[in-house]
Amino acid sequence: MIHESIKVAFSDAVHHVASNISSYAADSDKDLIRNRKIGADKLLSFMVSCGSSSTKLELLDFFGLGSDTPSASAFNQQRAKLKPEALEALFHQFNSSVQAMENTPGYRFLAADGSTFTFFSKPSFSSPEYFVSEGRSAKGFCSMHLNAFYDLQKHTYSDALIQPVRQKDEFRDFCDTVDRRRTLPDTRDVFIGDRGYCSYNNMAHVIHKGQYFLFRTKDIHSKGLVGNFDFPVTDSFDIQVNVTLACSKKKQIPVKKGFYKRFVDAAASFDYIKYGSLNTYDLSFRIVRFPIAAGSYECIVTNLPPKEFPSERIKLLYHTRWGIGGLSVN
């Protein structure tokens, strides 16, 4: 993909949001509709493109050192009129355009991960739930948790959700992001996550979307999700297991032949069965175990088809999630 096409896609995305700026203005009747030095289109472009220098220096660079460069105060006043949803809309509009440029049929590999960021902000720019405490700062600071999906082939972030750090819930954000994703024609998404993403609920949301998951989990000797199955005597294996999930411990709940019964307690949550009901939910997935060092093994759960994704390719895929140079996901 040539960089000119990316620039055009970004400009089109900015124009799309700026042309509907009343939907993203604090006061839709008057904010960001007048012709100013830093109008809606330049405001959006500047906020995305600015680097780590001071606001004054970034403005000088963005406006080419021109005499008409707006002041930092003018920028702050314009920024205060813009809802955060404007940047989210810009992000999704740009990503849609980029995906449409090079949509090749097959699989799209998306790594899920989360990071916490600490920042200083005025109350007018950050809602109270992001404020953490005073700590070492007399004025206090704010903190957010970013949950993102990273496209391992295009090397771009395809989606993201932000939470106040005190309310972070990576399980919930993962499910919400999977549910709202727009699938591409003739393309299947493969969601790859570390141990923190391995849960029956996350699996079920991916399956309901008609897509695939690949999660690292605790080893078979632990008390984790795969800690109580009948495994082969060999240390390395690739097996299929079937489980029946229940949110009630009543004995009359039936279990099919060849299925393992698993209880999901209220703390774990499962969106497809009401806690305490007699309903059940069946799940099938592979457990792939392979060595990574002498006496050390990695364990993966996935619903990827074994013919296309044998254990060696599963191993390669998970290693790619960590950004190991030179690996190909194809």
C-alpha positions in Angstrom: 0.0 0.0 0.0 1.6 3.3 -1.1 1.7 6.2 1.4 -0.2 8.5 -1.0 -3.2 6.3 -0.7 -3.1 6.3 3.0 -2.9 10.1 3.1 -5.9 10.3 0.8 -7.8 7.9 3.0 -7.0 10.0 6.1 -8.0 13.3 4.4 -11.3 11.7 3.3 -11.9 10.5 6.8 -11.2 14.0 8.2 -13.6 15.5 5.7 -16.3 13.0 6.4 -16.2 13.8 10.2 -15.8 17.5 9.7 -18.8 17.7 7.3 -20.9 16.2 10.1 -19.2 18.2 12.9 -22.5 19.2 14.6 -22.9 15.6 15.7 -19.6 15.8 17.5 -19.7 19.4 18.9 -20.4 20.1 22.6 -23.0 22.7 21.4 -24.3 21.5 18.0 -25.9 24.9 17.3 -22.8 27.0 17.4 -19.6 25.1 18.1 -17.0 24.5 15.3 -19.2 25.9 12.5 -17.7 29.3 12.1 -14.7 29.9 9.8 -11.6 30.2 12.1 -7.9 29.7 11.8 -8.3 26.2 13.3 -11.5 24.9 11.9 -13.0 21.4 12.4 -10.9 19.8 9.6 -7.6 21.3 10.8 -8.4 20.6 14.5 -8.9 16.9 13.7 -5.8 16.7 11.6 -3.7 18.5 14.1 -4.8 16.3 17.1 -4.0 13.1 15.2 -0.7 14.3 13.7 0.9 16.2 16.6 4.0 14.7 18.2 5.6 15.0 21.7 6.7 18.6 21.6 4.9 21.4 23.3 1.6 22.5 21.8 3.1 25.8 20.6 5.9 24.1 18.7 3.5 21.5 17.3 1.2 24.3 16.0 4.1 26.1 14.4 5.2 22.9 12.6 1.6 22.0 11.5 1.0 25.5 10.1 4.4 25.8 8.4 5.7 28.6 10.8 3.2 30.9 9.2 2.2 34.2 10.8 -1.4 33.0 10.9 -0.5 30.1 13.3 -3.1 30.0 16.0 -2.0 30.2 19.7 -2.0 27.3 22.1 -4.9 29.0 23.9 -6.9 29.2 20.7 -6.3 25.5 20.1 -7.4 24.6 23.7 -10.6 26.6 23.2 -11.4 24.8 20.0 -10.6 21.4 21.5 -12.9 22.0 24.4 -15.8 22.2 21.9 -15.1 18.8 20.4 -16.6 15.6 21.8 -14.2 12.5 22.1 -16.6 10.6 19.8 -15.2 12.7 16.9 -11.8 11.1 17.1 -13.4 7.6 17.4 -15.5 8.3 14.3 -12.3 9.4 12.5 -10.5 6.3 13.6 -13.2 3.9 12.3 -13.8 5.9 9.0 -10.0 5.8 8.2 -9.7 2.1 9.1 -12.7 1.2 6.9 -11.1 2.9 3.9 -7.7 1.3 4.5 -9.3 -2.2 4.8 -11.2 -1.7 1.6 -8.0 -0.8 -0.3 -6.3 -4.2 0.3 -9.0 -6.7 1.2 -7.6 -10.0 0.3 -9.8 -13.1 1.0 -8.6 -15.5 3.7 -7.8 -14.9 7.4 -7.3 -11.7 9.2 -5.2 -12.1 12.4 -5.9 -9.7 15.2 -3.9 -9.5 18.4 -5.8 -8.3 21.5 -4.0 -6.5 24.3 -4.4 -3.8 26.9 -2.2 -1.0 28.2 -2.6 1.6 31.0 -1.7 5.3 30.4 -1.2 8.0 33.0 -1.8 11.6 32.1 -2.4 15.1 33.5 -5.5 16.9 32.5 -7.8 19.8 33.3 -11.2 18.8 34.6 -12.8 20.3 31.5 -10.9 17.8 29.3 -11.2 14.7 31.4 -14.3 13.4 33.2 -14.0 12.6 36.9 -13.9 8.8 36.6 -10.4 9.1 35.0 -9.0 10.9 38.0 -7.0 8.5 40.2 -5.4 10.3 43.1 -3.0 13.0 44.0 -0.1 10.7 44.5 3.2 12.5 44.0 1.4 15.3 42.2 -0.2 18.1 44.2 -2.9 18.4 41.5 -3.4 14.7 41.0 -3.4 12.8 37.7 -5.7 10.8 35.5 -5.3 7.2 34.1 -7.0 5.2 31.4 -6.8 1.7 30.1 -6.7 1.1 26.4 -7.9 -2.2 24.9 -6.9 -2.6 21.3 -6.9 -5.0 18.4 -3.8 -5.0 16.3 -3.8 -6.3 12.7 -0.7 -8.6 12.5 -0.6 -8.4 8.7 -1.2 -4.7 8.0 0.6 -3.6 11.2 -2.3 -1.2 12.1 -4.7 -0.9 15.0 -8.1 -2.0 13.7 -10.2 -1.2 16.8 -9.9 0.1 20.3 -11.9 0.9 23.5 -10.9 3.1 26.4 -11.9 2.6 30.0 -11.1 4.6 33.2 -8.4 2.5 34.9 -10.4 1.9 38.0 -13.2 0.4 35.9 -11.1 -1.6 33.5 -12.5 -4.9 32.4 -10.6 -6.5 29.5 -13.0 -9.4 29.3 -16.0 -7.1 28.8 -14.1 -4.9 26.3 -13.0 -7.9 24.3 -16.6 -9.1 23.9 -17.9 -5.7 23.1 -15.2 -5.1 20.5 -15.8 -8.6 18.9 -19.6 -8.0 18.8 -19.3 -4.6 17.0 -16.7 -5.6 14.4 -17.6 -5.4 10.8 -16.5 -8.6 9.0 -14.9 -8.3 5.6 -16.2 -10.2 2.5 -14.6 -13.7 2.2 -12.5 -13.0 5.2 -12.5 -14.7 8.7 -11.1 -12.9 11.8 -8.8 -14.8 14.1 -8.6 -13.2 17.6 -5.3 -13.9 19.3 -5.0 -13.2 23.0 -2.7 -13.9 26.0 -3.8 -15.7 29.2 -5.8 -12.7 30.4 -8.3 -13.2 27.5 -8.9 -16.9 27.8 -12.4 -17.5 29.1 -15.5 -19.4 28.0 -17.4 -16.2 27.6 -14.8 -14.7 25.2 -14.8 -18.0 23.2 -18.6 -17.9 22.9 -18.7 -14.3 21.6 -16.2 -15.1 18.9 -18.1 -18.3 17.9 -21.4 -16.4 17.8 -19.7 -13.9 15.4 -18.8 -16.9 13.2 -15.1 -16.2 13.7 -12.0 -17.9 15.3 -10.0 -17.5 18.5 -6.6 -18.5 19.6 -5.8 -18.0 23.3 -2.9 -18.9 25.4 -3.9 -20.5 28.7 -2.3 -21.9 31.8 -0.7 -25.3 31.4 -2.6 -28.6 32.0 -1.1 -29.1 35.4 -2.7 -25.9 36.8 -6.2 -25.2 38.0 -6.9 -23.1 34.9 -9.5 -23.6 32.2 -7.8 -26.7 30.8 -6.7 -28.2 34.1 -9.2 -31.0 34.3 -9.4 -33.0 31.1 -8.3 -36.4 30.0 -5.0 -35.8 28.2 -2.7 -38.1 26.2 0.3 -39.6 27.9 2.6 -37.7 25.5 3.8 -34.2 26.6 2.9 -32.6 23.2 -0.5 -33.1 21.7 -3.4 -31.5 19.7 -6.8 -32.8 20.9 -10.4 -31.7 20.5 -12.6 -31.4 23.6 -16.3 -30.8 24.1 -17.7 -29.0 27.2 -21.2 -28.4 28.4 -21.3 -25.1 30.4 -23.8 -24.7 33.2 -24.6 -21.9 35.6 -26.3 -24.1 38.1 -25.0 -27.0 40.2 -28.2 -29.0 40.1 -27.7 -32.6 39.3 -30.6 -32.9 36.8 -28.7 -30.8 34.2 -28.0 -33.3 31.3 -24.6 -33.7 29.7 -24.1 -35.3 26.3 -21.9 -38.3 25.8 -18.3 -37.3 25.2 -18.8 -33.8 26.8 -17.2 -32.5 30.0 -19.5 -30.6 32.4 -18.1 -27.2 33.5 -19.7 -24.9 36.0 -19.5 -21.1 35.4 -19.9 -19.2 38.7 -21.4 -15.7 39.0 -18.0 -14.0 39.3 -16.9 -15.5 36.0 -20.0 -14.4 34.1 -21.4 -16.0 30.9 -23.6 -13.9 28.6 -25.5 -16.8 27.0 -26.9 -18.4 30.2 -28.6 -16.7 33.0 -26.9 -17.5 36.3 -28.9 -20.1 38.3 -31.0 -21.3 35.3 -31.0 -24.9 34.1 -30.0 -24.0 30.6 -26.6 -25.2 29.2 -24.2 -24.1 26.5 -22.0 -26.5 24.4 -18.5 -25.5 23.3 -16.0 -27.4 21.3 -12.3 -26.4 20.9 -8.8 -27.7 20.5 -6.2 -27.8 23.2 -2.7 -27.6 21.6 0.4 -28.2 23.8 4.0 -27.9 22.5 7.5 -27.4 23.9 9.1 -24.0 24.0 12.2 -25.0 26.0 13.7 -27.9 27.8 11.0 -29.1 30.2 8.8 -26.1 29.4 5.5 -26.2 27.5 3.0 -23.7 26.1 -0.8 -24.5 26.0 -3.2 -22.9 23.4 -6.9 -23.2 23.1 -8.4 -22.5 19.6 -11.3 -23.3 17.3 -9.2 -23.0 14.2 -9.6 -26.0 11.8 -6.8 -28.5 12.3 -6.2 -29.2 8.6 -5.4 -25.6 7.8 -3.8 -24.9 11.2 -1.8 -27.8 12.5 0.0 -27.5 15.7 3.2 -26.0 14.1 1.2 -23.2 12.5 -0.6 -22.6 15.8 2.8 -22.2 17.5 3.9 -19.8 14.8 0.7 -17.7 15.1 1.0 -17.2 18.8 4.7 -16.3 18.6 3.7 -13.7 15.9 1.4 -12.1 18.4 4.5 -11.1 20.4 6.0 -9.4 17.3 8.9 -11.8 16.7 10.6 -10.5 13.6 10.6 -12.4 10.4 7.6 -14.6 11.1 4.8 -14.9 8.6 1.2 -15.5 9.6 0.2 -16.9 6.2 
